[in-house]
Amino acid sequence: MKRVLFGLAVFSGLFIFNSTSLADEAEGEHELDTQSGSVEVVPQILYDQDSERIINEFLEDESVDELVVVDDSLAEDEDIIEDTARVQARGVTTSYRVVNVKGGKDYVGGAIASSSGAPNITLRISQTKSISTSFSGSFGASAKVISAGVGWNVTGSTSISISGTYKIPSKVGKRQVKTCTLKAHTIYKTKTYTVQSKAWNAKNWSNRGSGAVKKAYGISFKKNFSYK
């Protein structure tokens, strides 16, 4: 079986579902392995109708058990106004800044939607969800300082919408299918950073700690079969 990485220039449409359940987003978060030889990179598609058609074609492919759909434009740096971030405490003013910002690895979040059925049933996922951007470690700095430093609004959110359908086959290879579950997982782009501070009377900046921020920018479709 293979995994397919699919880049979208435009994200639109809806997940359309038969019997849909919302799943725990924190479940099973793990690093996205894009270096594996089983991952096939698909060229970007410019039109919504084309992207939906191609997604469905890959889902129908028996050799594909995971389809990763990302929109790089959702992970672009945002225009955020710099915050001076001076904190007054007991008469002492401290300034904060963010340095050493680096792009991290992509992560797969827990399932945000799923649909299950028996052979010859068409599973339709329909989900538009606002997914919060999150960060670890402020180390005294405000969210505005971290946002300006990393280029993303760390208290904002991303709206993810896309559609996918899959008709469950009676066989996969020579095996008789009993049931299939189609799940949609969030794909996160990440960055790491270091927070520094300096007191009003200090000459040098001091490291306070390092953190990471993650922002949703795609979806992973996964098919799980049970057999007779």
The 8 nearest C-alpha neighbors of each residue, nearest first, counted from 0:
[[1, 62, 63, 64, 2, 37, 61, 65],
 [2, 0, 37, 63, 62, 64, 38, 3],
 [1, 3, 38, 65, 63, 37, 66, 64],
 [4, 2, 39, 66, 38, 67, 40, 5],
 [5, 3, 67, 40, 39, 66, 41, 68],
 [4, 6, 68, 41, 67, 40, 3, 69],
 [7, 5, 43, 69, 68, 70, 42, 41],
 [8, 6, 70, 43, 9, 44, 69, 10],
 [7, 9, 45, 43, 44, 70, 6, 10],
 [8, 10, 7, 45, 11, 47, 70, 46],
 [11, 9, 7, 70, 161, 160, 8, 47],
 [12, 10, 161, 160, 47, 9, 13, 159],
 [11, 13, 161, 162, 160, 14, 10, 47],
 [14, 12, 161, 162, 125, 160, 126, 15],
 [125, 13, 15, 162, 124, 126, 161, 163],
 [125, 14, 16, 124, 123, 13, 162, 126],
 [17, 15, 123, 124, 125, 19, 18, 122],
 [16, 18, 123, 122, 19, 114, 15, 124],
 [19, 17, 114, 16, 20, 115, 122, 123],
 [20, 18, 114, 16, 113, 17, 112, 21],
 [19, 21, 113, 112, 22, 114, 18, 111],
 [22, 20, 112, 111, 113, 19, 23, 110],
 [21, 23, 111, 110, 112, 24, 20, 113],
 [22, 24, 25, 26, 109, 110, 111, 21],
 [23, 25, 109, 110, 111, 26, 22, 108],
 [26, 24, 109, 23, 28, 108, 27, 110],
 [25, 27, 109, 24, 23, 28, 110, 108],
 [26, 28, 109, 29, 25, 108, 107, 110],
 [29, 27, 108, 109, 107, 26, 25, 106],
 [30, 28, 107, 106, 27, 31, 108, 109],
 [29, 31, 106, 107, 105, 32, 104, 28],
 [32, 30, 106, 105, 107, 33, 29, 104],
 [31, 33, 34, 35, 30, 105, 38, 106],
 [34, 32, 35, 31, 38, 4, 36, 105],
 [35, 33, 32, 36, 38, 37, 31, 39],
 [34, 36, 37, 33, 38, 32, 2, 39],
 [35, 37, 38, 34, 39, 33, 1, 2],
 [36, 38, 1, 35, 2, 39, 0, 3],
 [39, 37, 2, 3, 36, 35, 1, 4],
 [38, 40, 3, 4, 41, 37, 2, 1],
 [41, 39, 4, 5, 3, 38, 42, 6],
 [40, 42, 5, 4, 39, 6, 43, 3],
 [43, 41, 6, 44, 40, 5, 7, 4],
 [44, 42, 6, 7, 8, 45, 41, 5],
 [43, 45, 7, 50, 8, 46, 42, 49],
 [46, 44, 8, 9, 43, 47, 7, 50],
 [47, 45, 49, 48, 44, 50, 9, 8],
 [46, 48, 50, 49, 11, 51, 9, 45],
 [49, 47, 51, 50, 46, 52, 53, 12],
 [50, 48, 52, 46, 47, 51, 53, 44],
 [49, 51, 47, 53, 52, 48, 44, 54],
 [52, 50, 54, 48, 49, 53, 47, 55],
 [51, 53, 49, 55, 50, 54, 48, 56],
 [52, 54, 56, 50, 55, 51, 49, 57],
 [55, 53, 51, 57, 56, 52, 50, 58],
 [54, 56, 58, 52, 53, 57, 163, 164],
 [57, 55, 53, 59, 54, 58, 52, 60],
 [58, 56, 60, 54, 59, 55, 53, 63],
 [57, 59, 55, 60, 56, 165, 54, 63],
 [58, 60, 56, 57, 165, 61, 55, 166],
 [59, 61, 57, 58, 62, 63, 56, 64],
 [62, 60, 63, 59, 171, 64, 58, 0],
 [61, 63, 0, 60, 1, 64, 2, 59],
 [64, 62, 1, 61, 60, 2, 65, 0],
 [63, 65, 222, 221, 2, 1, 0, 62],
 [66, 64, 221, 2, 220, 63, 3, 222],
 [65, 67, 3, 220, 219, 2, 4, 68],
 [66, 68, 219, 4, 5, 218, 3, 220],
 [69, 67, 5, 218, 217, 6, 219, 4],
 [70, 68, 217, 6, 7, 216, 71, 5],
 [69, 71, 7, 72, 216, 73, 8, 6],
 [72, 70, 73, 74, 69, 75, 216, 8],
 [71, 73, 75, 74, 70, 8, 216, 9],
 [72, 74, 216, 71, 75, 70, 157, 215],
 [75, 73, 71, 72, 216, 76, 188, 214],
 [74, 76, 72, 73, 77, 71, 151, 150],
 [77, 75, 150, 151, 74, 78, 149, 73],
 [76, 78, 150, 151, 79, 75, 152, 147],
 [79, 77, 80, 76, 150, 147, 151, 152],
 [78, 80, 147, 77, 81, 150, 146, 152],
 [81, 79, 147, 82, 78, 143, 146, 144],
 [82, 80, 147, 79, 83, 144, 143, 148],
 [81, 83, 84, 144, 143, 80, 147, 141],
 [84, 82, 85, 81, 94, 144, 95, 96],
 [85, 83, 82, 95, 94, 144, 86, 141],
 [84, 86, 94, 93, 83, 92, 95, 87],
 [85, 87, 93, 92, 84, 94, 88, 91],
 [88, 86, 92, 91, 90, 93, 85, 89],
 [87, 89, 91, 90, 86, 92, 93, 85],
 [90, 88, 91, 87, 92, 86, 93, 198],
 [89, 91, 88, 87, 92, 86, 93, 199],
 [92, 90, 88, 89, 87, 93, 199, 198],
 [91, 93, 87, 199, 86, 198, 85, 88],
 [94, 92, 198, 86, 85, 197, 199, 91],
 [93, 95, 85, 197, 196, 84, 198, 86],
 [96, 94, 196, 84, 195, 140, 197, 85],
 [95, 97, 195, 194, 196, 144, 98, 94],
 [96, 98, 194, 148, 193, 145, 195, 192],
 [97, 99, 193, 100, 192, 194, 96, 148],
 [100, 98, 192, 193, 101, 97, 191, 194],
 [101, 99, 192, 191, 98, 149, 190, 102],
 [102, 100, 191, 190, 99, 103, 192, 149],
 [101, 103, 190, 189, 191, 104, 100, 188],
 [104, 102, 190, 189, 101, 191, 105, 188],
 [103, 105, 189, 106, 188, 30, 102, 31],
 [104, 106, 188, 31, 187, 189, 30, 103],
 [107, 105, 30, 31, 187, 29, 186, 108],
 [106, 108, 186, 29, 28, 31, 185, 30],
 [109, 107, 28, 185, 184, 24, 186, 25],
 [108, 110, 24, 26, 25, 27, 28, 184],
 [109, 111, 184, 22, 24, 183, 112, 182],
 [112, 110, 22, 24, 21, 184, 183, 109],
 [113, 111, 21, 183, 22, 110, 20, 182],
 [114, 112, 182, 20, 181, 19, 183, 21],
 [113, 115, 19, 181, 180, 18, 122, 182],
 [116, 114, 180, 179, 181, 113, 122, 18],
 [115, 117, 178, 179, 120, 180, 118, 114],
 [116, 118, 178, 120, 177, 179, 119, 167],
 [119, 117, 167, 169, 168, 120, 178, 176],
 [118, 120, 167, 168, 166, 121, 117, 169],
 [121, 119, 118, 167, 166, 117, 116, 122],
 [122, 120, 166, 165, 167, 123, 119, 164],
 [123, 121, 165, 164, 17, 166, 114, 120],
 [122, 124, 16, 164, 15, 17, 163, 121],
 [123, 125, 16, 15, 14, 163, 162, 164],
 [14, 15, 126, 124, 16, 13, 162, 123],
 [127, 125, 14, 13, 128, 160, 124, 15],
 [128, 126, 160, 159, 13, 14, 158, 125],
 [127, 129, 159, 158, 130, 126, 160, 157],
 [128, 130, 158, 157, 156, 159, 131, 127],
 [131, 129, 157, 156, 128, 158, 215, 132],
 [132, 130, 156, 155, 133, 157, 129, 154],
 [131, 133, 214, 156, 153, 155, 213, 154],
 [134, 132, 212, 213, 153, 131, 154, 214],
 [135, 133, 212, 211, 153, 213, 136, 210],
 [136, 134, 210, 211, 212, 137, 133, 209],
 [135, 137, 210, 138, 134, 209, 208, 211],
 [136, 138, 140, 139, 141, 135, 142, 194],
 [139, 137, 136, 140, 207, 208, 194, 209],
 [138, 140, 137, 141, 95, 207, 196, 194],
 [141, 139, 137, 138, 95, 144, 142, 84],
 [140, 142, 143, 144, 145, 139, 84, 137],
 [141, 143, 145, 144, 146, 153, 140, 154],
 [144, 142, 146, 141, 145, 82, 147, 81],
 [145, 143, 147, 141, 82, 146, 142, 148],
 [144, 146, 148, 142, 143, 147, 149, 97],
 [147, 145, 152, 143, 151, 148, 153, 144],
 [148, 146, 144, 150, 81, 79, 145, 149],
 [147, 149, 145, 97, 146, 150, 144, 98],
 [150, 148, 146, 151, 147, 145, 100, 192],
 [149, 151, 76, 147, 77, 146, 148, 79],
 [152, 150, 146, 77, 149, 153, 76, 147],
 [151, 153, 146, 155, 154, 150, 77, 132],
 [152, 154, 132, 146, 155, 133, 151, 134],
 [153, 155, 152, 132, 133, 156, 131, 142],
 [156, 154, 152, 153, 132, 131, 157, 151],
 [155, 157, 131, 132, 130, 129, 158, 154],
 [156, 158, 130, 129, 215, 159, 131, 155],
 [159, 157, 129, 128, 130, 160, 156, 127],
 [158, 160, 128, 127, 157, 129, 161, 217],
 [161, 159, 127, 13, 11, 12, 126, 158],
 [160, 162, 13, 12, 14, 11, 10, 159],
 [163, 161, 14, 13, 12, 125, 15, 124],
 [162, 164, 124, 55, 14, 123, 54, 51],
 [165, 163, 123, 122, 55, 124, 121, 166],
 [166, 164, 122, 121, 58, 59, 167, 123],
 [165, 167, 121, 120, 119, 122, 168, 164],
 [166, 168, 118, 119, 120, 121, 165, 179],
 [169, 167, 118, 170, 119, 166, 171, 176],
 [168, 170, 118, 176, 175, 167, 119, 171],
 [171, 169, 175, 176, 168, 174, 172, 173],
 [172, 170, 174, 173, 61, 175, 176, 168],
 [171, 173, 174, 170, 61, 175, 62, 176],
 [172, 174, 171, 170, 175, 176, 169, 226],
 [173, 175, 171, 170, 172, 176, 226, 227],
 [174, 176, 170, 227, 226, 169, 177, 173],
 [177, 175, 226, 170, 169, 178, 227, 225],
 [176, 178, 226, 227, 225, 117, 175, 118],
 [179, 177, 117, 225, 116, 224, 176, 118],
 [178, 180, 224, 223, 115, 116, 225, 117],
 [181, 179, 115, 223, 114, 222, 182, 224],
 [180, 182, 222, 114, 113, 221, 115, 223],
 [181, 183, 113, 221, 220, 112, 110, 180],
 [182, 184, 220, 112, 110, 219, 111, 218],
 [185, 183, 110, 219, 218, 109, 111, 108],
 [186, 184, 218, 108, 107, 217, 219, 187],
 [185, 187, 217, 107, 218, 215, 106, 216],
 [188, 186, 215, 106, 214, 105, 213, 216],
 [187, 189, 105, 214, 213, 215, 216, 74],
 [190, 188, 213, 103, 212, 105, 104, 102],
 [189, 191, 102, 103, 212, 101, 211, 213],
 [192, 190, 211, 101, 100, 210, 103, 212],
 [191, 193, 100, 99, 210, 209, 98, 211],
 [194, 192, 209, 98, 97, 208, 99, 210],
 [195, 193, 97, 207, 208, 96, 206, 209],
 [196, 194, 206, 205, 207, 96, 95, 204],
 [197, 195, 95, 205, 94, 204, 96, 93],
 [196, 198, 204, 94, 93, 201, 205, 199],
 [197, 199, 93, 201, 200, 92, 94, 196],
 [198, 200, 92, 201, 93, 197, 91, 94],
 [201, 199, 198, 202, 197, 92, 91, 93],
 [202, 200, 198, 203, 199, 197, 204, 93],
 [203, 201, 200, 204, 197, 198, 199, 205],
 [204, 202, 201, 205, 197, 196, 198, 200],
 [203, 205, 197, 196, 195, 206, 202, 201],
 [206, 204, 195, 196, 207, 197, 203, 194],
 [205, 207, 195, 208, 194, 196, 204, 193],
 [208, 206, 195, 194, 138, 205, 196, 209],
 [207, 209, 194, 193, 206, 138, 210, 195],
 [210, 208, 193, 192, 194, 136, 211, 207],
 [209, 211, 136, 135, 192, 191, 193, 208],
 [212, 210, 191, 135, 134, 190, 192, 213],
 [211, 213, 134, 190, 189, 133, 191, 135],
 [214, 212, 189, 188, 133, 187, 132, 134],
 [213, 215, 132, 187, 188, 189, 216, 212],
 [216, 214, 187, 186, 217, 157, 188, 185],
 [217, 215, 73, 70, 187, 69, 186, 74],
 [218, 216, 69, 186, 68, 70, 185, 215],
 [217, 219, 185, 186, 68, 184, 67, 183],
 [218, 220, 67, 184, 183, 66, 68, 185],
 [221, 219, 183, 66, 65, 182, 67, 184],
 [222, 220, 65, 182, 181, 64, 219, 223],
 [221, 223, 181, 64, 180, 65, 224, 182],
 [224, 222, 180, 179, 221, 181, 225, 64],
 [225, 223, 179, 178, 226, 180, 222, 176],
 [224, 226, 178, 177, 176, 179, 223, 227],
 [225, 227, 176, 177, 175, 224, 174, 178],
 [226, 177, 175, 176, 225, 174, 178, 170]]
